[in-house]
Amino acid sequence: TPSNSSAASDVYKRQILGTWFSRLVSFLAGLPDSFGDRLDEKYPVEVAYEVKLPRLADLDVTNVKGKIEISGLKGRLKSTVVNGPIKLSDLDGRLEAIAISGEITADNLGGSIELNTVNGSLSVSAAEVGQLKELECNAVNGNITISLPAGSAAKVELSALSGEVQIEESFDFRGETVKRKVISGELSGGGEPYIEANALNGKIDIKAL
């Protein structure tokens, strides 16, 4: 009945909002304690570092104001920016990226990936999905765009509280949809990778390359 459908929709919305609140609290709690103090400081001089590492290297890099670019590594990688963009390319392993105010763009990634942004968009492009095992994208205020080769197989869990979820027809989606805001199912028969995306104030697009 219409009333049952409306009640189910309200339950989904509450579940999504509860999940997002939990994610945001954990996200902010995980930031270094020094970030708040460092944001109030003034930096009259700009400094840029270019660091070359062995390909099989672990990396943990933080920037308060400015950009981070990482490419060509395979290991445990973490990048955090308070105010600025993050650009990732040709990486493999276990990767986590956090941007408080700034966009995240990622190309040609493999392994297990988690990308989080509070104010900014997320854009992920994978020309080959064979090496990608897991992809998790979370945006509080911003859109999420995931571009894959047409017809790529994947399992997906996608939710957009204030926007919509759109999947191009070339992926042959099979699963459940709740008012174009929550989608759970498979692309082109399912399998790896597993893709989870959550947008609080924004939309989610799954596009074909």
FIPA-362331 format. One record per residue: x, y, z negated of N, C-alpha, C in turn. Coordinates in pm, 1 decimal, decimal comma. Atoms other than C-alpha are relative to their C-alpha. Example, Ala and Ser with C-alpha at 12.3 -4.5 7.8 and 13.67 -1.06 7.14 Angstrom:
! FIPA-362331
n.X; n.Y; n.Z; ca.X; ca.Y; ca.Z; c.X; c.Y; c.Z
89,0; -119,0; 0,0; 1230,0; -450,0; -780,0; 90,0; 120,0; 0,0 .
-82,0; -119,0; 6,0; 1367,0; -106,0; -714,0; -77,0; 109,0; -73,0 .
//
This chain:
! FIPA-362331
n.X; n.Y; n.Z; ca.X; ca.Y; ca.Z; c.X; c.Y; c.Z
83,6; -120,1; 0,0; 0,0; 0,0; 0,0; 86,2; 123,8; 0,0 .
-79,5; -123,4; -1,2; 110,7; 367,4; 41,7; 57,9; 32,8; -135,7 .
-50,5; -33,8; 132,7; 139,8; 409,1; -335,5; 118,2; -86,7; -38,2 .
-111,8; 88,8; 28,8; 363,8; 104,3; -366,6; 123,6; 39,7; 77,1 .
-112,0; -43,3; -82,5; 581,7; 228,4; -79,3; 65,6; 124,4; -56,7 .
-53,1; -123,0; 58,6; 617,7; 570,0; -241,2; 75,1; -29,9; -128,6 .
-65,8; 35,9; 124,6; 704,9; 413,0; -576,4; 134,6; -66,2; 26,7 .
-126,0; 66,4; -34,6; 969,9; 192,8; -412,9; 103,2; 100,5; 46,8 .
-90,6; -103,6; -48,1; 1117,3; 496,8; -240,4; 56,3; 80,1; -116,0 .
-46,2; -73,7; 117,1; 1136,0; 682,3; -573,5; 102,3; -80,1; -79,0 .
-94,6; 86,0; 70,8; 1312,8; 385,4; -732,2; 134,4; 2,3; 70,4 .
-124,8; -6,2; -77,0; 1571,8; 382,9; -450,1; 72,2; 131,4; -25,7 .
-61,9; -130,6; 20,9; 1631,6; 756,5; -495,1; 63,4; 9,7; -137,6 .
-55,3; -4,1; 135,2; 1680,8; 719,1; -869,8; 124,7; -86,6; -11,1 .
-117,3; 87,2; 1,6; 1920,2; 430,4; -814,8; 119,4; 67,9; 65,7 .
-107,0; -68,5; -71,3; 2122,7; 631,3; -563,4; 56,0; 113,8; -85,3 .
-43,8; -113,3; 81,5; 2133,1; 938,7; -789,8; 78,8; -48,3; -121,5 .
-71,7; 54,2; 113,8; 2236,8; 727,2; -1089,2; 137,9; -50,2; 37,9 .
-129,4; 48,7; -47,9; 2511,8; 560,8; -890,0; 93,8; 115,4; 28,1 .
-84,1; -115,4; -33,3; 2638,3; 896,5; -766,3; 47,7; 73,4; -123,9 .
-41,6; -67,0; 122,8; 2640,1; 1050,9; -1111,4; 112,2; -77,8; -67,6 .
-103,4; 83,9; 58,7; 2842,2; 756,7; -1241,6; 131,1; 13,2; 75,6 .
-120,4; -14,8; -81,4; 3086,7; 786,3; -949,9; 68,2; 133,4; -26,5 .
-56,8; -134,0; 17,4; 3132,4; 1160,4; -1000,5; 67,4; 13,3; -136,2 .
-59,7; -5,9; 133,9; 3195,9; 1125,6; -1375,5; 132,5; -75,2; -2,2 .
-123,2; 78,5; -3,7; 3454,5; 852,3; -1315,5; 106,8; 69,3; 82,8 .
-90,7; -70,0; -90,7; 3609,1; 1050,7; -1031,7; 69,2; 116,4; -71,1 .
-56,0; -116,1; 68,2; 3656,5; 1368,7; -1238,1; 81,6; -41,1; -121,9 .
-74,1; 46,4; 117,2; 3769,7; 1174,6; -1545,2; 136,7; -54,4; 37,4 .
-126,1; 57,2; -43,5; 4046,8; 1017,7; -1341,3; 102,5; 101,6; 44,9 .
-94,7; -102,4; -42,4; 4207,2; 1347,7; -1246,7; 100,1; 29,5; -110,7 .
-99,1; -37,1; 101,8; 4528,8; 1449,1; -1423,8; -47,3; 116,9; -84,5 .
44,3; -105,9; 90,9; 4467,6; 1669,7; -1729,6; 57,7; 135,8; 37,7 .
-67,5; -126,1; -31,4; 4705,1; 1932,1; -1591,4; -66,7; 75,9; 114,0 .
58,3; -65,7; -116,7; 4485,8; 2010,7; -1289,7; -71,5; 129,9; -35,7 .
74,6; -119,5; 36,9; 4263,7; 2258,6; -1473,7; 90,7; 118,2; -25,0 .
-93,4; -108,3; 28,4; 4558,5; 2463,5; -1599,5; 70,6; 46,9; 126,2 .
-77,0; -36,0; -118,7; 4741,0; 2450,9; -1266,0; -83,1; 79,0; 100,9 .
84,8; -75,9; -91,2; 4441,7; 2587,9; -1077,4; 1,3; 148,7; -31,3 .
-0,4; -140,5; 40,3; 4467,6; 2911,8; -1276,2; 133,4; 68,4; 27,2 .
-130,2; -58,8; -25,4; 4832,6; 2963,7; -1189,4; 6,3; 59,8; 139,9 .
-18,2; -62,1; -130,6; 4948,1; 3178,0; -899,6; 132,3; -47,0; 57,8 .
-118,7; 49,1; -66,7; 5197,8; 3053,3; -644,1; 36,9; 98,3; 111,0 .
-34,9; -101,0; -100,5; 5363,9; 3344,2; -458,1; 80,9; -56,0; 116,2 .
-85,2; 57,8; -103,4; 5582,8; 3109,2; -251,9; -59,4; -132,7; 46,8 .
45,8; 125,8; -55,5; 5477,1; 2829,6; -18,6; 118,6; -92,6; 24,4 .
-105,4; 98,9; -18,4; 5685,3; 2512,4; -13,2; -59,3; -122,0; 69,5 .
44,1; 119,6; -71,8; 5650,0; 2220,9; 230,0; 107,7; -107,1; -11,5 .
-92,3; 112,0; 11,5; 5807,7; 1880,6; 176,7; -30,4; -102,0; 109,8 .
12,9; 111,0; -93,6; 5868,6; 1617,7; 443,6; 87,1; -113,6; -52,7 .
-69,9; 111,7; 62,9; 5962,0; 1281,7; 292,6; -14,3; -123,4; 88,5 .
1,6; 123,3; -77,4; 6057,2; 968,9; 488,0; 29,9; -117,4; -93,3 .
-10,9; 115,6; 86,9; 6015,3; 631,5; 318,8; 5,9; -128,2; 82,7 .
12,5; 129,0; -67,5; 6057,1; 263,8; 409,7; -146,7; -31,6; 24,8 .
140,1; 27,6; -32,9; 5742,1; 136,1; 576,7; -69,6; -75,4; -112,5 .
59,4; 77,5; 108,9; 5680,1; -113,5; 293,7; 26,2; 71,3; -132,3 .
-23,0; -81,1; 120,2; 5664,8; 152,0; 22,3; -133,2; 35,9; -65,0 .
114,7; -51,1; 74,7; 5417,4; 245,8; -251,2; 16,2; 151,1; -15,6 .
-6,1; -146,3; 4,6; 5326,6; 613,3; -275,3; -115,7; 55,5; -81,4 .
100,6; -73,3; 75,9; 5140,3; 840,1; -519,4; 36,2; 147,4; 9,1 .
-33,6; -139,5; -23,7; 5134,8; 1205,1; -409,7; -118,4; 89,3; -35,7 .
102,1; -94,9; 44,4; 4945,4; 1503,5; -555,2; 36,9; 140,0; 45,3 .
-20,9; -139,0; -39,3; 4903,9; 1856,9; -427,1; -113,9; 84,1; -55,5 .
104,2; -85,3; 55,5; 4718,2; 2140,4; -599,8; -64,3; 84,7; 109,5 .
53,5; -85,3; -106,3; 4682,1; 2378,7; -305,7; 84,4; -20,7; 125,1 .
-71,8; 29,9; -122,4; 4777,1; 2272,6; 44,3; -46,4; -132,6; 57,0 .
43,0; 122,3; -66,6; 4753,9; 1969,7; 271,0; 95,2; -114,7; -30,2 .
-80,7; 121,3; 8,0; 4879,1; 1614,1; 253,5; -18,7; -77,5; 129,9 .
4,2; 84,7; -118,6; 4967,0; 1409,3; 561,8; 84,3; -124,4; -26,6 .
-70,5; 126,6; 21,2; 5063,1; 1041,8; 536,8; -19,7; -87,2; 123,2 .
11,4; 87,1; -116,6; 5139,8; 808,5; 826,1; 106,7; -108,9; -3,0 .
-97,8; 103,8; -25,7; 5312,9; 481,9; 910,3; 43,1; -85,3; -117,1 .
-40,8; 77,2; 117,8; 5322,8; 320,8; 562,0; -90,3; -121,5; -20,9 .
74,7; 120,5; 32,7; 5210,1; -16,2; 433,2; 30,2; -35,3; -144,2 .
-21,7; 26,7; 141,4; 5166,6; -52,8; 58,4; -116,7; 50,2; -82,2 .
101,2; -59,5; 87,5; 4974,5; 87,7; -237,9; 17,2; 150,7; 7,2 .
-12,1; -142,0; -29,7; 4903,3; 447,5; -145,9; -112,9; 77,5; -66,7 .
99,6; -86,2; 61,4; 4726,5; 724,1; -337,6; 35,7; 145,1; 27,0 .
-22,1; -142,8; -24,4; 4686,5; 1090,3; -245,0; -114,3; 78,7; -61,5 .
99,0; -84,4; 67,4; 4507,8; 1364,2; -439,5; 29,6; 146,5; 30,3 .
-12,1; -143,2; -26,6; 4446,9; 1727,2; -340,8; -114,8; 72,5; -69,7 .
104,4; -81,8; 61,3; 4259,6; 1992,5; -539,0; -62,2; 92,5; 103,8 .
51,6; -95,6; -99,1; 4227,4; 2251,7; -262,1; 80,1; -14,8; 128,9 .
-70,3; 21,1; -125,5; 4325,1; 2139,7; 85,9; -43,1; -130,0; 65,4 .
40,4; 120,1; -73,2; 4280,8; 1869,1; 350,3; 98,6; -114,7; -17,5 .
-83,7; 119,5; -2,8; 4416,1; 1514,9; 364,4; -13,2; -63,7; 137,4 .
-1,4; 65,0; -130,8; 4518,4; 1354,9; 694,5; 77,8; -130,2; -11,0 .
-59,3; 132,1; 11,2; 4591,1; 982,3; 709,7; -0,4; -68,6; 135,9 .
-4,5; 69,7; -128,2; 4703,9; 773,4; 1006,0; 97,6; -117,2; -5,9 .
-88,1; 116,9; -15,1; 4855,2; 432,6; 1086,6; 46,5; -54,5; -134,9 .
-30,6; 50,9; 133,5; 4836,9; 301,0; 729,4; -62,3; -137,5; -19,7 .
51,9; 133,1; 30,1; 4785,2; -48,9; 592,5; 33,7; -32,4; -144,4 .
-23,8; 36,5; 139,1; 4749,2; -183,9; 240,3; -120,3; 35,7; -85,5 .
106,4; -47,9; 88,9; 4547,1; -47,7; -51,9; 15,6; 150,3; -14,2 .
-10,8; -144,9; -10,8; 4474,1; 320,2; -5,8; -115,8; 68,7; -71,6 .
101,2; -83,4; 64,0; 4290,2; 576,6; -219,9; 34,1; 146,8; 26,5 .
-20,3; -142,8; -24,7; 4245,7; 942,6; -124,3; -112,9; 78,0; -66,4 .
95,9; -83,4; 71,1; 4074,3; 1215,1; -329,0; 24,8; 145,1; 36,8 .
-8,1; -143,3; -28,7; 4002,4; 1572,5; -217,9; -112,1; 70,9; -75,5 .
101,9; -74,5; 74,2; 3824,7; 1811,5; -455,3; -68,9; 99,5; 92,3 .
55,0; -96,9; -94,2; 3777,6; 2086,8; -197,0; 82,7; -5,9; 128,3 .
-73,0; 17,9; -123,8; 3885,6; 1985,7; 150,1; -47,1; -125,4; 71,9 .
43,7; 114,5; -78,7; 3817,6; 1741,5; 429,2; 105,3; -110,0; 1,1 .
-88,8; 114,5; -16,8; 3965,9; 1396,2; 473,7; -23,2; -57,0; 140,1 .
7,1; 65,1; -130,3; 4044,0; 1259,8; 820,6; 94,3; -119,6; -2,0 .
-78,9; 122,8; 3,9; 4172,3; 906,9; 870,0; -14,0; -73,5; 132,4 .
-1,6; 70,9; -127,5; 4273,3; 717,2; 1183,9; 85,5; -125,6; -10,0 .
-77,9; 123,0; -15,3; 4387,4; 362,3; 1251,0; 49,0; -53,9; -134,3 .
-33,5; 48,9; 132,8; 4374,8; 225,7; 896,7; -29,5; -148,9; -12,6 .
22,9; 140,4; 28,3; 4399,4; -132,1; 771,1; 1,9; -25,6; -148,9 .
-0,4; 34,8; 140,8; 4351,9; -309,3; 439,8; -125,8; 46,2; -70,6 .
111,8; -45,4; 82,7; 4128,6; -177,1; 159,4; 12,3; 150,8; -22,1 .
-6,0; -145,9; -1,8; 4044,7; 193,1; 180,6; -112,6; 59,1; -84,2 .
101,0; -76,0; 74,7; 3864,8; 426,5; -62,4; 28,2; 148,7; 17,5 .
-14,2; -142,6; -26,2; 3808,4; 790,8; 34,1; -109,4; 75,4; -75,4 .
95,0; -76,1; 81,5; 3643,0; 1048,3; -196,5; 21,4; 149,1; 19,6 .
-9,0; -145,7; -6,4; 3565,2; 1416,1; -151,3; -120,6; 62,0; -69,7 .
108,8; -70,3; 67,2; 3360,6; 1660,0; -360,8; -59,0; 106,3; 91,9 .
45,7; -103,0; -93,4; 3339,4; 1956,4; -120,0; 80,5; -12,2; 129,4 .
-69,9; 19,9; -125,8; 3434,6; 1853,9; 230,8; -53,9; -121,4; 73,2 .
47,5; 110,6; -82,1; 3364,0; 1613,7; 512,4; 99,8; -115,0; -0,5 .
-82,6; 119,6; -15,2; 3497,6; 1262,0; 567,3; -13,6; -49,9; 142,7 .
2,0; 49,5; -136,7; 3592,8; 1140,3; 912,5; 98,7; -114,1; 13,2 .
-83,7; 119,3; -12,8; 3725,2; 788,3; 974,5; -15,1; -56,1; 140,5 .
0,7; 56,1; -135,3; 3820,3; 646,3; 1313,2; 89,3; -123,2; 2,8 .
-76,5; 124,6; -6,3; 3932,8; 286,2; 1370,1; -9,6; -56,6; 141,5 .
-0,2; 50,8; -136,9; 4029,4; 195,4; 1725,3; -2,0; -152,2; 1,7 .
2,1; 145,1; 16,0; 4086,1; -165,1; 1608,7; -41,2; -30,6; -143,3 .
51,3; 26,8; 134,7; 3888,2; -300,8; 1314,0; 48,2; -133,8; -55,0 .
-43,4; 132,2; 43,4; 4061,1; -640,0; 1289,2; 77,3; 0,0; -130,5 .
-80,7; -6,6; 121,3; 4298,6; -528,4; 1011,2; -71,0; 67,6; -116,1 .
73,2; -71,7; 103,8; 4038,8; -328,6; 817,4; -89,2; -98,0; -75,8 .
76,7; 94,7; 80,5; 3894,8; -532,8; 528,1; -115,0; 67,6; -72,3 .
102,0; -72,5; 76,0; 3707,1; -281,3; 314,3; 16,9; 149,8; 22,1 .
-2,1; -145,7; -13,3; 3614,8; 82,7; 363,1; -110,7; 57,5; -86,0 .
97,6; -66,9; 85,1; 3445,0; 291,7; 95,8; 18,6; 150,7; 13,1 .
-3,3; -145,8; -17,6; 3358,8; 658,3; 160,5; -105,9; 63,6; -89,2 .
92,4; -70,9; 88,4; 3200,2; 893,7; -95,8; 17,5; 150,1; 17,5 .
-3,5; -145,7; -15,4; 3111,8; 1259,6; -33,8; -114,5; 61,4; -79,4 .
103,6; -68,5; 77,6; 2925,6; 1485,7; -277,6; -66,1; 108,0; 85,0 .
52,2; -105,0; -87,3; 2886,7; 1790,8; -50,0; 74,0; -6,1; 133,5 .
-66,1; 13,8; -129,5; 2975,2; 1694,4; 305,3; -53,5; -119,6; 75,8 .
44,3; 108,9; -86,4; 2903,5; 1464,8; 597,3; 105,9; -108,7; 9,2 .
-89,7; 113,9; -20,6; 3055,3; 1121,7; 656,6; -19,2; -51,4; 141,6 .
4,7; 52,8; -136,5; 3141,4; 1010,5; 1010,8; 98,7; -115,4; 10,9 .
-84,0; 118,1; -17,6; 3274,4; 661,5; 1080,5; -11,3; -43,8; 146,0 .
-2,4; 34,1; -142,4; 3378,4; 584,5; 1439,1; 71,0; -133,7; 19,1 .
-52,1; 134,0; -23,1; 3433,0; 223,8; 1547,6; -16,3; -35,7; 147,4 .
22,0; 45,7; -136,9; 3471,3; 44,9; 1880,3; -143,7; -49,0; 17,6 .
138,3; 39,7; -25,1; 3127,1; -13,5; 2035,0; -15,3; -150,7; -16,3 .
26,0; 141,6; 20,0; 2981,4; -345,8; 1927,6; 79,6; -65,4; -109,7 .
-80,1; 57,6; 108,8; 3213,4; -391,4; 1630,2; -89,6; -65,3; -105,2 .
72,9; 69,3; 105,8; 3097,9; -638,2; 1365,3; 40,8; 56,0; -135,7 .
-28,3; -47,6; 135,3; 3070,9; -527,0; 1001,7; -122,3; -22,5; -88,3 .
106,9; -4,9; 97,5; 2865,3; -550,5; 685,5; -4,6; 142,3; -55,3 .
8,9; -140,4; 40,5; 2731,8; -211,3; 575,0; -99,5; 19,7; -114,2 .
89,0; -52,3; 104,0; 2578,8; -44,3; 268,4; 13,7; 151,4; 6,8 .
-7,9; -142,9; -26,2; 2497,3; 318,4; 348,7; -116,0; 71,5; -68,9 .
106,6; -75,6; 65,2; 2304,3; 577,9; 147,6; 28,2; 149,9; 8,5 .
-8,5; -146,2; -6,8; 2237,9; 950,3; 195,6; -121,0; 56,1; -73,3 .
111,3; -45,5; 82,7; 2028,0; 1117,4; -73,4; -73,9; 116,7; 63,5 .
64,1; -119,5; -55,8; 1964,8; 1454,4; 95,6; 5,1; 5,3; 152,0 .
-10,7; 0,5; -145,5; 2050,2; 1367,4; 455,6; -54,9; -129,1; 57,9 .
45,6; 121,1; -65,6; 1996,0; 1081,5; 697,5; 118,6; -88,7; 35,5 .
-98,7; 96,1; -48,0; 2184,3; 770,2; 802,6; -33,1; -35,3; 144,2 .
22,1; 30,7; -140,7; 2226,4; 716,8; 1175,8; 107,1; -97,4; 49,5 .
-90,7; 98,8; -58,5; 2380,6; 417,7; 1354,4; -29,2; -9,4; 149,4 .
20,6; 8,3; -144,3; 2432,6; 414,4; 1729,7; -47,8; -139,8; 39,1 .
64,0; 124,7; -39,3; 2236,9; 145,6; 1911,4; 98,6; -106,5; 46,3 .
-96,1; 97,4; -52,1; 2549,7; -18,8; 2055,5; 47,9; -98,5; -106,5 .
-46,2; 88,1; 106,2; 2616,8; -178,0; 1714,1; -101,0; -108,3; -37,5 .
100,8; 103,6; 24,3; 2294,2; -386,6; 1708,0; -18,3; -24,4; -149,5 .
19,2; 9,3; 144,4; 2207,7; -318,4; 1342,7; -115,3; -94,7; -34,5 .
103,4; 87,8; 54,9; 2013,2; -588,5; 1156,2; 2,8; 12,8; -151,2 .
2,9; -14,0; 144,7; 1898,0; -525,0; 802,0; -119,6; 81,4; -45,8 .
108,5; -75,3; 61,4; 1683,8; -303,0; 580,3; 27,4; 149,4; 7,3 .
-9,9; -145,7; -6,4; 1615,5; 68,4; 618,4; -111,2; 61,9; -83,8 .
98,9; -71,5; 80,1; 1438,7; 299,9; 371,6; 1,6; 146,3; 41,1 .
18,1; -139,5; -43,2; 1326,4; 624,3; 537,8; 129,1; 63,3; 52,9 .
-122,6; -47,9; -64,0; 1658,5; 657,3; 726,2; 98,5; 60,3; -100,2 .
-91,5; -50,2; 102,3; 1833,9; 732,5; 396,2; 83,2; -112,0; -63,5 .
-70,4; 115,0; 55,6; 1934,7; 385,0; 277,5; -0,9; -111,4; 103,4 .
-11,8; 106,8; -98,8; 2063,0; 114,9; 511,3; 89,5; -108,8; -57,4 .
-76,6; 113,7; 47,4; 2181,7; -231,4; 413,1; -14,7; -113,6; 100,4 .
10,8; 107,0; -96,5; 2269,0; -500,2; 662,9; 129,3; -26,0; 73,6 .
-115,1; 40,6; -79,5; 2501,4; -605,5; 942,9; 2,7; 71,7; 133,5 .
-20,3; -50,6; -134,5; 2643,9; -458,1; 1258,7; 50,5; -114,1; 87,1 .
-45,6; 97,7; -99,6; 2673,5; -691,6; 1556,5; 32,1; -136,4; -59,8 .
-17,0; 133,8; 55,6; 2636,3; -1009,7; 1352,4; 71,9; -6,8; -132,2 .
-64,5; -1,9; 131,1; 2829,4; -906,2; 1041,1; 141,7; -54,7; 0,7 .
-139,7; 38,5; 15,3; 3167,8; -1013,5; 906,5; 82,1; 118,0; -49,4 .
-85,6; -111,4; 40,9; 3468,9; -797,8; 817,0; 2,0; 105,3; 109,8 .
-19,5; -47,3; 137,6; 3507,0; -518,4; 747,0; -131,8; 21,5; -73,6 .
112,9; -43,7; 80,1; 3273,2; -434,9; 461,8; 9,7; 151,4; -12,6 .
-0,7; -146,5; 0,0; 3176,8; -67,6; 486,4; -108,7; 51,9; -93,7 .
94,6; -65,3; 90,7; 3014,5; 131,3; 206,3; 19,7; 150,5; 10,5 .
-8,4; -145,3; -9,4; 2933,4; 500,1; 244,0; -115,4; 61,7; -78,4 .
100,0; -68,4; 81,9; 2749,9; 735,0; 6,2; 17,3; 150,4; 15,0 .
-1,7; -145,3; -15,1; 2663,2; 1098,6; 78,6; -111,3; 58,7; -85,9 .
100,5; -60,1; 86,7; 2487,6; 1303,6; -188,9; -70,9; 114,1; 71,6 .
56,2; -112,0; -77,3; 2436,5; 1626,7; 10,1; 65,6; 1,1; 137,7 .
-57,0; 10,7; -133,0; 2510,0; 1535,0; 368,7; -55,8; -122,5; 71,5 .
49,1; 113,1; -79,6; 2447,9; 1280,3; 642,5; 112,3; -98,7; 25,3 .
-94,9; 104,9; -34,5; 2616,2; 959,1; 748,9; -24,8; -42,3; 144,1 .
8,4; 41,7; -140,3; 2689,3; 874,7; 1113,2; 97,2; -114,6; 25,0 .
-85,1; 106,8; -48,5; 2822,0; 545,9; 1247,9; 0,9; 11,2; 152,1 .
-7,9; -28,3; -141,8; 2946,3; 622,2; 1598,2; 90,8; -97,9; 72,9 .
-83,0; 86,0; -83,9; 3097,3; 426,1; 1885,8; 110,5; 82,6; 65,3 .
-112,5; -66,3; -65,8; 3440,8; 518,9; 2018,6; -13,0; -11,6; 151,9 .
//
